[in-house]
Amino acid sequence: MSEPTLSRRALLKQAASAAALLGLSGPLPAQSETVRTPRRLAPGEKLNLACVGCGGKGTSDIEAVSSENIVALCDVDWSRAKRVTQLYPNVPKFQDYRVMLREMDAQIDAVTVTTPDHMHFPIAKMAIEMGKHVYVQKPLTHSVWEARQLTELARRHRVATQMGNQGQAEESVRVLCEYLDAGAIGPVREVHVWTNRPIWPQAIERPKEKPPVPATLAWDLWLGVAPERPFHPAYHPFKWRGWHDFGTGALGDIGCHSYAPIQRALKLGPPTSVEAVSSPLYKETFPSASIVRYQFPARGSLPPVKLAWYDGGLKPERPPGLEPERSLGEGGTLYVGDKGVIYNGRLLPESRMREFPPPPKTLPRSPGHYEEWLLACKGGTPGGSNFDIAGPQAETILLGNIALLTKKRIEWDSASLRITNVPEANELLRPKYREGWGV
């Protein structure tokens, strides 16, 4: 395939009708109220996958599922997806995911979604409502309300789902759970998590320059549900993570990776409250550094837990038992129990790690993060980050951003999806979509 351009006729000449070549940017007809469920595959049959987002992380997501049939590709900027287009020169290519799903409905079993955060929900929602299995990159959605909606939609349509926090499938997560279950540090009452993020610009104002839109980029489609604004390389590629309209900051980027093993190991449900402090806030971007503190209630015999998140170079105090020659590093997780500490999966001090008997393997092991999803699509066990698990994780993480933006301690009623003590903060639970992009 020659290098793609914005011409839909060139991109779709072998796969789309003349109507599709118009390059829709407004709404398409509403989905039917009929509940559609996935096609049942024959034994040994491969899935037909459509992939939305083919550059950056999309490239590795596609490679990870390449054992199946890749039948359609979609990206709003083909210059970023050149490697994928070269690997699949004969696969139909689209810039509008809605056109792709409508045109190729009968040929698609499942969809991967690897886009900026603000487009996760509309793409996944349409795919699920069409009875497609979905794999969606973390943090699943751009808002708390969207996370709850996707969880319920996936359950209703009985599709196989997975969020892209690959670490949840690792052996180290199982081993951590087994050490905690064996009482290695006693009941856990505190967890601290820190990261080297952000590694993109934050705490900045909107640029005033209006450079031309690159020839290969469909800017209106990139904006999608977000408010209209001129193109600028301050947003695309990659730097969108720091902007409220498109990303979810450092917490959204890494939080779902870090929180998944914590939630599993400590059997956490929704938090009861969240509060945050940070460097100065800017109107449209996340701050350069922050600390977010969650409070979780007791669960049966397990005590309440305080979880603290640090970014922008901030870190917790050094834990007891950490040898003087060892640093906390740029990122890590610290579990503080009544009888000891686990730092990045190992007991402190290191001598105690050598002395403590390795616990038995009581938890099932994963065949691999992507493999979990592919097997679930074919009727197997739900993946370890299916939306019944990932949805509540995303809700918890994204609540941290609401506390961050309001600078107030928020009290959370998960059952009613409501912040009970700061009524105006409830407006931040659900985004407002750009006119013409109602979902």
N, C-alpha and C positions, 0 to 999 in steps of 0.2 A: 504494500500500500504506500502510495506517495504521502508526503507529509500532509496531515489533515489541515484544513482551513475552516473558516466559519461557514462555508457553503454547505448547506444541508443537502443540496442536490448531489454534490460530490461525495459527501459522506454516506448518503443513504441510497444511492442510485440503484443498488442491487437488493435493497431490503425494505424500502418504504414507498408508499404511494405518493402521488403528487401533492395531496393535501398535507401530508406530514412534512413536506419540504419547506413549508412556509415558516417554520421556526417559531412555534407558539411560545408566547411569554405571558399570556393571560390565563385565566382559569379554564379548565376543561370541564365537561359535564360531570355532575356529581356522581359519586359511586352509588351503585345499587344498594338497597338496604338488605338484600339477600346475603346471608352468611356463606361465604365461599371457603372451602377447605382444600388442602393441597391434593394434588394428584397422587395416587398410590403407585409406587414404583414396583416393577417386577423384580424378583430376586436377581441380584447382580447388575441391575440397570444403573447407569450413571445419571446423576442430576444434570439438568440443563440450567446453567447459572448465568445470570445477568449481573454485571458489576458496575455500580455507580461510584465514580471516583477511581481514576486509573493512574494518577501520578502520586508521588510522595508515598505515604503509607499505603495507598491503594495498590501500588505496585506489588508490595510484599503480601498484601491480603490476597490478591489474585494469584500470585505464585503459590500461596499456601493451599488454595483450593483447585489448583490446575489439574489434579487427578480426575476431576469431573469435566463435563462438556461446557466450555465457555461459549455461550451462544449470542451474547450481546454485550457491548461495552458502551459506557456513557461517561462523558467528561465535558465540562464547560471550557476547558483549556487544553487543547490537544498538544500544545508544545510541552506541557508538563507530563504528558502520557506517552511520549514517543517510544519509550522502551516497550510498553505493552502493545502499542499498535504494530510494532515491528514483529512481535511474537505471534500476533493474531491478525495477519493481514487480510484474511477473508471473512472475519467476523463483522457483522453489521455494527456500525458505530453511530452514536447519537450524542447530541448535546443537551437535549431536554429529556429528563428521565420519564416524564409523563407520556411523551410521544413513544419512547421505547416500550414502556409497559403496555400501552394501548396497542401498538403495532404488533408486538411480539407476545402478547398475552398467552396464546396457546402453546408457545414454545418455551416458556420460562417456568421452572419449578421453584427457584430460589434466587434471592437477590443479596448481594453484599453492598453495604453503604459505607463509604469511606470518604466523607466530605467534611467541610467545616461544620461545627456543632449545630449551627442554626438550621441546617437543612436535614439533619438526621430524622426528625419527627415527620415532616411532610412526605419524605421519600419512603420511609419505613411504613408509615400509615397506609399509603396508597398500595404498596406491595402486599401488606398483610390483608387488606380488604379485598384484594384480588386472589387471596388464597396462596400467597407465596411465602415460603420460609424466608427468614431474614437473619443476616449477620450484620450488626451495626456497631461501628467503632465507639469506644468510650468517649465521653461520659454518657452514652446512650442518647440523651436529649439535651436540649438547651435550657429547659426549665423543669421544675418539679411537676407541674401539671402534665406536661407532655410525657414524662416518665410514667406517671400513673396511667395515662391513657394508653400508651403502648403496651404496658403490662396487661391491662384488661382486654385490649384488642387481640393480642396474641393468644390469650386464653380462649377467647370467644371463637376465633377462627381456627384454633387447634394447629397452629403452625409451629415448627421448630425454630427456636431463637437462640442467639448467642450475642453477648456484648464483647467487644474487643479488648478485654483485659487478660492477655495471654498468660500472665503469671499465675492466675488462679489454678491452672492445670499442672503446675510444677510439683515435683516430688517434695521440695522444701516446705510447701504449704501443708502437705499431709504430715510430714515429720514434726513440724511446729505444733500442729493440733495434737499429735500423739504425746509430745512432751508435756503440753499443758494438761491434757487429760490424765497423764500419769502423775500429776501433782508436782512437777519439777520445780515450780516456783510458788506453789500454793494459789489461792484465789487471786485473780488479777483485778486490780482496782484502778490502774492508770495505764494508758498507752500513749506514746509520743511518736509522731511521724514527721520527718523533715525531708526536704527535697532541694535540689539545685535549681529548680524552676523559680521564676521564669527565665528562659533562655531566648526570649524574644522581647521586643520593646513593649513596656507598659508604663503607666504613669506619664502619659504624653497627651497632648491635645491633638485635635483633628487637623491634618495638614490642609493648607490653603491652596496649594498648587493643584492644577487640573491637567495632568499629563494625558496624552492620548491613550486610548484603550489598545492594548496589544492586538495585533491582527488575528491571533488565534483564540482570543478570549471572548466569550459571550458574557459580557459583564452583567446584563440584566438577569440572566439565568444564574450567574454566580450569586448575585444579591438574593434572588429567590424571595423568601418571605420577609427578609430584613428591610428596614426603611431605605428608601432610595438615597444614594449619595454618589458623587463622581468617583470614578476609578482612581486608585492611587496604589503604588507598590507598598505603602504602609500597611495594606490589608492583605494583598495577594501577591505572591504565595506565602503561606505559613504564618505570617505575622498577624493574621486574623485572631489568633488565640487570645491576645490581650485586649480585644475590643468587646465591649458589652453586647453589641448588636450581633456579633458573629461567634464569639468564643466564650469560654467559661474560666479563663485564667489558669493560673498554676494549679489551683485546687481541682478544677475540672479535668485538667490534662493528666495529672498523676494520681489524684485522689482515689479514683476507682481502682487503679492498680494496687495502691497501698491498703485500701480499706477492705478489699475482698477477703484476704486471709484473716484480717482482724474480725470481721463479721462472722466468718466461719468458725474460727477458733474459739471465740467468746460467745457465740450464739446470740449476737446482738439483734434486737429489733429496732424500731425507729427511736430516735433520740427524743427526750422530753424538752430539751432546751439547747440553744446554740448562741454563742456570742463571739465577737471578734474584735481585734484591735489591728491597726495597720499604719503604715506610712501614709502621707496625705492622699486623699481621694481626688481623682480627676473625673470630669463629667462623663467621659465616654470610655475610659480604660480602667483596668484593674490596677491596684496600687503596686508599688515595687516590692513590698514586703508585708507579710501579715502573719498573725497567729489566730487560729480559729479553734474554739473550745466547745466540744460536745459533751452533753451529759446523758448517759443511758441509764435506765432503771434496772433494778434487780430482775433476774430471770430465774425463777424457782430458787434453787439453793445458791445461785451465782450472785455475787454482790453487784451493786451499782458500779459503773465504769465511767471514768473521765478520759476522754480522748482529745489530745491536743495536736493540731496541725501547724507546721511552721514552713514558711517559704521565704524566698528572697534573701537567703543567707542566714536567717534566724534558726536557732537550734535550742533544744532543751539543755538543762544542766547535765554535766557529766554524771553518769550513774555510778553508784557504789560498785566496786569490783572491776571497773574498766582500768586495765593496766596503764600506767603513766605514759608508756611509749605508744599507746594506741589512741588515735583521734576518732571523733564521731563521724568524720567523713562528710561528703556533700549531701548524702541522703541515707536514711535508715529508718528502722522501726525499733522501738524499745517497749517491752512489756514489763511492768512493774507489779510483782506479786507480793504477798505477805511473807514469802520465804526466799525471795530472790528476784533476779532480773534475767530476761532474755533479750540480747541485743543482736539484731539481724540474724535470728535463728539459732544463736548459741548462748549457752549459759555463761554468766559472768561470776567469778573470773574464769579464764579458760581452763584452769585446773579443775574446776567443778564440772565442766563439760566432759572432761576425761573420766571423772569419778562416777558420774551419774549413769546408771545402767541404761543403755538404749532401750526405749519402750518398744513393745511389740507393734507390728504393722497391723493396725486394726481397721484402717480406712482403705476403701478401694482406690486404686491408682488410675490415673487418666491415660488414655491412649494418645493424648495431645489435644490442645485447645481447639484447633480447627477440626481435627478428627472427631471430637465430641459432637460438634455441630453437624458435620456431614452424616455421621451415623444417626443422629436424631432425626435428620431430614428423611432418612430411609426407614424410620420406624423404631429406632433404638431409644436408649435411655436419654432423657433430656440432658443437655450440656450443663456443665458446672457454672456457667454464667448465663443460663437461660433467663428470660425476662422476669420470671417469678422471683429470681434471686437478684438479677442485675437492676431491675426496676427500683426496688427499695434501696439498693446501694446508691443508685444515681440520685434518688430523692434526698437521701441523707447528705451526700456530697454537695448537691446544689443548694440545699438549705444553708450551708456554710457561706455561700456567696451572698445570700440575702442578708444574713447577719453582718457580713462584711460591708455591704452597700448601705445598710441602714445605720450601722454603728450602734445597734441596740441589741440587748439580750432578747431573743425571741423564744417564746414558749410554743411548742408544736403539738397539735392534735392530729396525728396521722390518720385516724379513722375518718375524720371529716375533711382532711386536706386543708387545714386552716391554722393560721397563726393567731393565737388567742389573745395575746396581750398587746400587740402592735397592729391594729386593724389595717392601717394604710400599707403595711408590708405585704398584705395578701395580694396586692396588685402585682407584685414581683413574682408570684408563683406561676403566672401564665403570660406568655408574650402576646403582644399585639402584632398581627401579621399585616404586611403591606397590602394595600388595596389591590384587588385582582388576584391575590394569592390565598384566598380563604381556604383553610383546610379543616 
